[in-house]
Amino acid sequence: MTDAFICDYVRTPIGRFGGALSMVRTDDLGAVPIKALMERNPDVDWEAVDDVIYGCANQAGEDNRNVARMCGLLAGLPAAVPGITVNRLCGSGMNAVIDAARAIASGDADLMIAGGVESMSRAPFVIPKADTAFSRKAEIFDTTIGWRFVNPVLKSQYGIDSMPETAENVAKEWQVSRQDQDAFALKSQQKAAEAQDSGRFAREISAVSIPQRKGGTVSVDRDEHPRSTSLDRLAALKAPFRENGCVTAGNASGVNDGAAALIVASEKAMQRHGLKPMARVLGGAAAGVAPRVMGIGPVPAIRQLCYRQKLVPADFSVVELNEAFAAQALAVLRELELDSASPQINPNGGAIALGHPLGMSGARITGSAALDLESGSGSYALAAMCVGVGQGIAIGLERV
C-alpha cells in the first residue's frame, strides 16, 4: 500500500447564515480554496491531478450537477481534471479526504484535491411533483438542514428527530447537564477567539472577494460566527427544542457557509511536484448508530479506527471533534475516557464558535489537525464527527 500525505490545506472564512458570504454562489465559494492551493503551489503540474473529490450535503441548488467538477473548472484547473461529489451529510468533507487517501493507497491515484463546500444560506426551497393527476396538494421543503421527503416506513421504524432533538436525546441518555454544555460552549468560543487574535486561523484562511453592486469588492478574511459571551449569558438562553430541555443556540453549532480544500499526494507525487508533507494519513473509518442518537456516532467510528491502527484514543495528541452540539461532544469524550478540558481537544475552538457548513466541516477539522501536527503538537492527530441519520466518521493522521 502506498502512503498518502496531506501536503497543503486552505479554507475560506466561515460566514453566518445570511451573512458575509451569503451573496456568493456555492460553486464559486467552493472554487476559492482550490484556486488558493494552485496559487500557493506554483510548481505543481495541475494537469497531473487525478481527481477532485468534494463533500457537499445539500446538492439541491447551485451545488447540483456535481459541484466538485464545477468548482474545479471555476478555479481554473485544466478541463482534463475530473471531479466527483460525495455525500455523507455532515461527514462529507472528511469522507472526501479519506476517499482521496484510499485512492492513493491502492495505487489508483498519486495527486488528489479533496475538500468540501456548503452554502446553507443559499440552500433552496424544493417542491415535490404531484403524486396524482390534477392534484391540488402542494408541499414545500427547506433544504437548509434536516429531513424532507420523509419515507413513512423509515419514520415509523426510526423516527425523524431533528438535529437538536437528537442532541436532547443524547444529553438525556448520557446524562450531560446544561451547565456542562454551556461551560464547554464557552471554552470553544474562548479558544476560537485566541486562535483569531494569535493569527493561527490566518494560516489556513484564504480571503473571499465579494463584488459590490455599486462597484469595487469587499474582502472577507475572518470567521463571522464567533461571539463574545459568558456563562451567565449562555445560561439565560432558552432551550426551544424540548420542554425542560438543555440544547440552545449557544451550546450548538451554527448554520453557516464555507469551503475547504486539501492536497493529498503520494511520496512520488510530492517529489515530482515539489510538495512537502504536513501529515501522513493513517486511515479512516465510519460506523452507524441509531438515528435518534446520531451525536454518539464518533464513538464506534473512532474505536474502529483505533482497532485498525493498533492505537487507543489517548494516543492522539490533537483531537478535532466536530462540535455539532456540546451535549454530543461531551458524551463522546466521556465514552472515550478523554478529558474535555484537555488542551488537546479542539485546541482552536470548534463548530460551536466557528460554525458548521455541513459539507466543509470535515475537511476543515482534518486540515486543522494536520496544521497542528506540522507545528509540533505530538505524533498523532484524530478528527471525527457525528453524521445525520445516525453515523460517525473518523480519520487518523501521523506527524512526518
C-alpha positions as CSV (number, residue, x, y, z in Angstrom):
1,M,0.0,0.0,0.0
2,T,1.2,3.5,-0.9
3,D,1.3,6.1,1.8
4,A,-0.9,9.2,1.3
5,F,0.1,12.6,2.7
6,I,-1.7,15.8,3.3
7,C,0.5,18.5,1.7
8,D,-1.5,21.7,1.9
9,Y,-4.8,22.9,3.3
10,V,-6.8,26.1,2.7
11,R,-10.3,27.2,3.7
12,T,-12.5,30.2,3.3
13,P,-13.7,32.2,6.3
14,I,-16.9,30.7,7.7
15,G,-19.9,33.0,7.2
16,R,-23.0,33.2,9.3
17,F,-26.4,32.3,7.9
18,G,-27.4,35.3,5.6
19,G,-24.1,36.9,6.4
20,A,-21.0,38.0,4.6
21,L,-20.7,35.0,2.2
22,S,-24.4,34.6,1.5
23,M,-24.2,36.5,-1.8
24,V,-21.5,34.1,-3.1
25,R,-22.8,31.2,-5.2
26,T,-22.0,27.8,-3.8
27,D,-19.9,26.7,-6.7
28,D,-18.0,30.0,-6.7
29,L,-17.4,29.6,-3.0
30,G,-16.0,26.0,-3.4
31,A,-13.6,27.3,-6.1
32,V,-11.9,29.7,-3.7
33,P,-9.8,27.2,-1.7
34,I,-8.8,25.2,-4.9
35,K,-7.6,28.4,-6.6
36,A,-5.7,29.3,-3.4
37,L,-4.0,25.9,-3.4
38,M,-3.0,26.5,-7.1
39,E,-1.5,29.9,-6.3
40,R,0.3,28.6,-3.2
41,N,1.9,25.7,-5.1
42,P,3.2,27.1,-8.4
43,D,5.5,24.1,-9.1
44,V,2.6,21.6,-9.3
45,D,1.6,20.4,-12.8
46,W,-2.1,20.7,-12.3
47,E,-2.8,18.6,-15.4
48,A,-1.5,15.7,-13.2
49,V,-4.3,15.9,-10.6
50,D,-6.1,12.6,-10.8
51,D,-9.4,13.7,-9.3
52,V,-11.1,16.4,-7.3
53,I,-13.3,15.0,-4.5
54,Y,-15.6,17.4,-2.7
55,G,-18.1,16.8,0.0
56,C,-21.5,18.5,-0.1
57,A,-24.6,17.7,1.9
58,N,-27.3,19.6,0.0
59,Q,-26.8,19.4,-3.8
60,A,-30.3,20.8,-4.4
61,G,-29.4,24.3,-5.6
62,E,-26.2,25.8,-7.1
63,D,-24.3,22.8,-5.7
64,N,-26.2,20.5,-8.0
65,R,-24.8,18.9,-11.2
66,N,-21.6,17.7,-9.4
67,V,-20.3,20.7,-7.5
68,A,-16.8,19.2,-7.3
69,R,-16.4,19.3,-11.1
70,M,-17.9,22.8,-11.3
71,C,-15.6,24.1,-8.5
72,G,-12.5,22.6,-10.2
73,L,-13.4,24.3,-13.5
74,L,-14.2,27.6,-11.9
75,A,-10.9,27.5,-10.0
76,G,-9.0,27.2,-13.3
77,L,-8.0,23.5,-13.1
78,P,-7.4,22.0,-16.6
79,A,-10.6,20.6,-18.1
80,A,-8.9,17.2,-18.2
81,V,-9.0,17.0,-14.3
82,P,-12.3,15.2,-13.3
83,G,-14.4,15.8,-10.2
84,I,-16.8,13.8,-8.0
85,T,-19.1,14.9,-5.2
86,V,-19.7,12.7,-2.2
87,N,-22.4,13.0,0.4
88,R,-22.2,11.6,3.9
89,L,-24.1,14.7,5.2
90,C,-22.0,16.3,8.0
91,G,-19.1,14.0,7.3
92,S,-18.9,14.6,3.6
93,G,-15.7,16.7,3.6
94,M,-13.9,14.2,5.8
95,N,-15.1,11.4,3.6
96,A,-13.6,13.2,0.6
97,V,-10.2,13.3,2.2
98,I,-10.5,9.6,3.2
99,D,-11.5,8.7,-0.3
100,A,-8.6,10.5,-1.8
101,A,-6.1,8.8,0.6
102,R,-7.6,5.4,-0.2
103,A,-7.2,6.0,-4.0
104,I,-3.6,6.8,-3.4
105,A,-3.1,3.9,-1.1
106,S,-4.5,1.5,-3.6
107,G,-2.3,2.8,-6.4
108,D,-5.2,4.3,-8.4
109,A,-4.0,7.9,-7.9
110,D,-1.0,9.9,-7.0
111,L,-2.2,13.5,-6.7
112,M,-5.7,14.5,-5.5
113,I,-7.6,17.5,-4.3
114,A,-10.1,16.8,-1.5
115,G,-12.4,19.1,0.4
116,G,-16.0,20.3,0.8
117,V,-18.4,23.2,0.4
118,E,-21.7,24.2,1.8
119,S,-23.7,27.4,1.5
120,M,-26.6,26.9,3.9
121,S,-27.7,30.5,3.3
122,R,-28.4,29.7,-0.3
123,A,-30.0,26.3,0.2
124,P,-33.2,26.4,-1.9
125,F,-36.8,25.5,-1.2
126,V,-37.9,22.5,-3.1
127,I,-41.4,21.4,-4.2
128,P,-42.2,17.7,-5.0
129,K,-44.0,16.7,-8.1
130,A,-47.7,15.9,-7.9
131,D,-48.4,12.2,-7.0
132,T,-51.8,12.1,-8.6
133,A,-53.3,13.6,-11.7
134,F,-54.8,17.1,-11.3
135,S,-53.5,17.1,-7.7
136,R,-54.3,20.3,-5.7
137,K,-51.9,19.3,-2.9
138,A,-48.7,21.5,-2.7
139,E,-45.8,21.0,-0.3
140,I,-42.6,22.9,0.1
141,F,-39.4,21.9,1.9
142,D,-36.5,24.0,3.2
143,T,-33.3,22.2,2.2
144,T,-31.0,24.1,4.6
145,I,-30.8,21.2,7.1
146,G,-32.8,18.2,8.2
147,W,-35.4,15.9,6.9
148,R,-37.5,16.3,3.7
149,F,-39.5,13.9,1.5
150,V,-39.7,11.6,4.5
151,N,-40.2,7.9,3.9
152,P,-43.1,6.9,6.2
153,V,-41.6,3.4,6.8
154,L,-38.3,4.9,7.9
155,K,-40.3,7.3,10.2
156,S,-42.2,4.5,11.8
157,Q,-39.1,2.4,12.4
158,Y,-36.5,5.1,13.4
159,G,-38.3,8.4,13.9
160,I,-37.4,11.7,12.3
161,D,-35.9,13.6,15.2
162,S,-34.5,17.0,14.2
163,M,-30.8,17.5,14.8
164,P,-31.4,19.5,18.1
165,E,-33.8,16.8,19.2
166,T,-31.1,14.1,18.7
167,A,-28.8,16.2,20.9
168,E,-31.5,16.3,23.6
169,N,-31.7,12.5,23.4
170,V,-28.0,12.2,23.8
171,A,-28.0,14.6,26.7
172,K,-30.7,12.6,28.5
173,E,-29.2,9.1,27.8
174,W,-25.6,10.1,28.7
175,Q,-26.6,12.5,31.5
176,V,-24.9,15.6,30.2
177,S,-26.0,18.6,32.2
178,R,-27.0,22.0,30.8
179,Q,-24.2,23.5,33.0
180,D,-21.5,21.3,31.5
181,Q,-22.8,22.0,27.9
182,D,-22.6,25.8,28.5
183,A,-19.2,25.6,30.0
184,F,-17.9,23.5,27.0
185,A,-19.5,26.1,24.6
186,L,-17.8,29.0,26.4
187,K,-14.5,27.3,26.2
188,S,-15.0,26.8,22.4
189,Q,-15.6,30.5,22.0
190,Q,-12.6,31.4,24.1
191,K,-10.2,29.1,22.2
192,A,-11.5,30.4,18.8
193,A,-11.0,34.0,19.9
194,E,-7.4,33.2,20.9
195,A,-6.8,31.5,17.6
196,Q,-8.2,34.5,15.7
197,D,-6.1,37.0,17.8
198,S,-2.9,35.0,17.5
199,G,-3.1,34.7,13.7
200,R,-3.5,30.9,13.9
201,F,-6.6,31.0,11.6
202,A,-4.8,33.3,9.2
203,R,-2.5,30.4,8.3
204,E,-5.4,28.5,6.8
205,I,-7.9,31.1,5.6
206,S,-8.0,32.4,2.0
207,A,-10.0,35.6,1.7
208,V,-13.2,35.7,-0.4
209,S,-13.6,38.8,-2.6
210,I,-17.2,39.8,-3.0
211,P,-18.2,42.2,-5.8
212,Q,-20.4,45.1,-4.7
213,R,-23.4,46.4,-6.5
214,K,-22.0,49.9,-6.8
215,G,-18.6,48.7,-7.9
216,G,-15.5,47.5,-6.1
217,T,-15.1,44.5,-3.9
218,V,-15.2,43.6,-0.2
219,S,-12.6,41.1,1.1
220,V,-13.9,38.7,3.8
221,D,-10.9,37.2,5.6
222,R,-12.2,36.5,9.1
223,D,-14.7,34.0,10.5
224,E,-18.0,35.6,11.2
225,H,-19.7,33.2,13.6
226,P,-17.6,33.5,16.9
227,R,-19.3,35.5,19.6
228,S,-18.1,37.0,22.9
229,T,-20.2,35.5,25.7
230,S,-20.2,34.4,29.3
231,L,-21.7,31.6,31.4
232,D,-24.4,33.9,32.6
233,R,-25.4,34.9,29.1
234,L,-25.4,31.3,27.9
235,A,-27.4,30.2,30.9
236,A,-30.1,32.8,30.0
237,L,-30.8,31.3,26.6
238,K,-33.9,29.4,26.1
239,A,-33.9,25.7,25.2
240,P,-36.7,25.7,22.5
241,F,-36.5,22.1,21.2
242,R,-38.0,20.3,24.2
243,E,-39.8,21.1,27.4
244,N,-37.3,21.3,30.2
245,G,-34.6,20.8,27.5
246,C,-30.9,21.8,27.6
247,V,-29.9,22.4,23.9
248,T,-29.7,26.1,23.0
249,A,-28.4,28.3,20.2
250,G,-25.4,29.0,22.5
251,N,-24.3,25.4,23.0
252,A,-24.9,24.2,19.4
253,S,-23.2,24.7,16.1
254,G,-24.4,27.3,13.7
255,V,-26.0,27.3,10.2
256,N,-23.2,28.5,8.0
257,D,-21.4,29.0,4.7
258,G,-17.8,28.0,3.8
259,A,-15.4,25.8,1.8
260,A,-12.1,24.0,2.3
261,A,-9.7,22.0,0.2
262,L,-6.6,19.9,0.7
263,I,-3.8,18.5,-1.5
264,V,-3.4,14.7,-0.9
265,A,-0.4,13.1,-2.6
266,S,1.8,10.1,-2.7
267,E,5.5,10.3,-2.0
268,K,6.2,10.0,-5.7
269,A,3.9,12.9,-6.5
270,M,5.4,15.1,-3.7
271,Q,8.9,14.6,-5.3
272,R,7.6,15.3,-8.8
273,H,5.7,18.5,-7.8
274,G,7.8,20.0,-5.1
275,L,5.3,19.4,-2.3
276,K,6.1,19.0,1.4
277,P,4.1,16.7,3.7
278,M,2.1,18.1,6.6
279,A,0.9,14.7,7.9
280,R,0.5,11.1,6.8
281,V,-3.0,9.7,6.6
282,L,-3.2,6.7,8.8
283,G,-6.7,5.7,7.8
284,G,-10.4,6.4,8.1
285,A,-13.5,4.7,9.5
286,A,-17.2,5.1,9.5
287,A,-19.9,3.5,11.7
288,G,-23.6,3.6,12.2
289,V,-25.7,4.3,15.3
290,A,-29.4,4.8,15.9
291,P,-30.6,7.9,14.1
292,R,-32.2,9.3,17.2
293,V,-28.8,9.5,19.0
294,M,-26.7,10.3,15.9
295,G,-24.4,12.5,18.0
296,I,-22.8,9.5,19.6
297,G,-21.7,8.3,16.2
298,P,-18.0,9.2,16.5
299,V,-17.5,6.7,19.3
300,P,-17.8,3.5,17.2
301,A,-16.0,5.1,14.3
302,I,-13.1,6.1,16.5
303,R,-12.9,2.7,18.1
304,Q,-12.9,1.1,14.7
305,L,-10.1,3.4,13.5
306,C,-8.1,2.7,16.7
307,Y,-8.5,-1.0,16.3
308,R,-7.2,-1.0,12.8
309,Q,-4.3,1.2,13.7
310,K,-3.5,-0.5,17.0
311,L,-3.9,2.8,18.9
312,V,-6.2,4.0,21.7
313,P,-7.9,7.4,21.9
314,A,-5.4,8.6,24.5
315,D,-2.6,8.2,21.9
316,F,-3.8,11.2,19.9
317,S,-2.1,14.5,20.9
318,V,-4.5,16.5,18.8
319,V,-8.3,15.7,18.8
320,E,-10.6,17.6,16.5
321,L,-14.1,16.6,17.4
322,N,-16.7,18.4,15.5
323,E,-19.0,20.3,17.9
324,A,-22.4,19.7,16.4
325,F,-23.7,20.1,19.9
326,A,-21.9,20.4,23.2
327,A,-24.2,17.6,24.5
328,Q,-22.9,15.1,21.9
329,A,-19.3,16.2,22.1
330,L,-19.2,15.7,25.8
331,A,-20.9,12.4,25.6
332,V,-18.4,11.2,23.0
333,L,-15.4,12.4,25.0
334,R,-16.7,10.7,28.2
335,E,-17.3,7.4,26.3
336,L,-13.8,7.5,25.1
337,E,-12.4,8.5,28.5
338,L,-10.9,11.7,27.2
339,D,-10.9,14.9,29.3
340,S,-12.9,17.6,27.7
341,A,-10.8,20.2,29.5
342,S,-7.6,18.9,28.0
343,P,-5.8,21.4,25.6
344,Q,-5.5,18.6,23.1
345,I,-9.3,18.7,22.5
346,N,-10.3,21.2,19.7
347,P,-7.3,23.4,20.5
348,N,-8.5,26.3,18.3
349,G,-12.2,26.0,19.3
350,G,-14.8,24.1,17.4
351,A,-18.1,24.4,15.4
352,I,-20.0,25.9,18.3
353,A,-17.8,29.0,17.9
354,L,-16.8,28.8,14.3
355,G,-19.9,27.3,12.7
356,H,-20.7,24.2,10.8
357,P,-21.1,24.4,7.0
358,L,-22.0,20.8,6.6
359,G,-20.0,19.7,3.6
360,M,-17.0,21.8,4.5
361,S,-16.6,20.9,8.2
362,G,-14.9,17.5,7.9
363,A,-12.3,18.9,5.5
364,R,-11.7,21.9,7.9
365,I,-11.1,19.9,11.0
366,T,-8.9,17.4,9.1
367,G,-6.8,20.2,7.7
368,S,-6.6,22.0,11.1
369,A,-5.4,18.8,12.7
370,A,-2.7,18.4,10.1
371,L,-1.6,22.0,10.7
372,D,-1.3,21.4,14.4
373,L,0.8,18.3,13.8
374,E,3.0,20.2,11.5
375,S,3.5,22.8,14.2
376,G,4.9,20.1,16.5
377,S,1.8,19.1,18.5
378,G,2.7,15.5,19.1
379,S,2.8,12.4,16.9
380,Y,-0.8,11.6,16.1
381,A,-4.0,13.5,15.4
382,L,-7.6,12.5,15.3
383,A,-10.5,14.2,13.6
384,A,-14.1,12.9,14.0
385,M,-17.7,13.9,13.7
386,C,-21.2,12.8,14.1
387,V,-23.4,12.4,11.0
388,G,-27.1,12.9,10.4
389,V,-29.3,9.8,10.1
390,G,-27.1,8.0,12.6
391,Q,-23.5,7.7,11.6
392,G,-20.0,8.7,12.7
393,I,-16.8,9.1,10.8
394,A,-13.1,9.5,11.9
395,I,-9.7,10.0,10.3
396,G,-6.3,9.5,11.8
397,L,-3.1,11.4,10.9
398,E,0.6,10.9,11.8
399,R,3.3,13.6,12.0
400,V,6.1,13.4,9.4
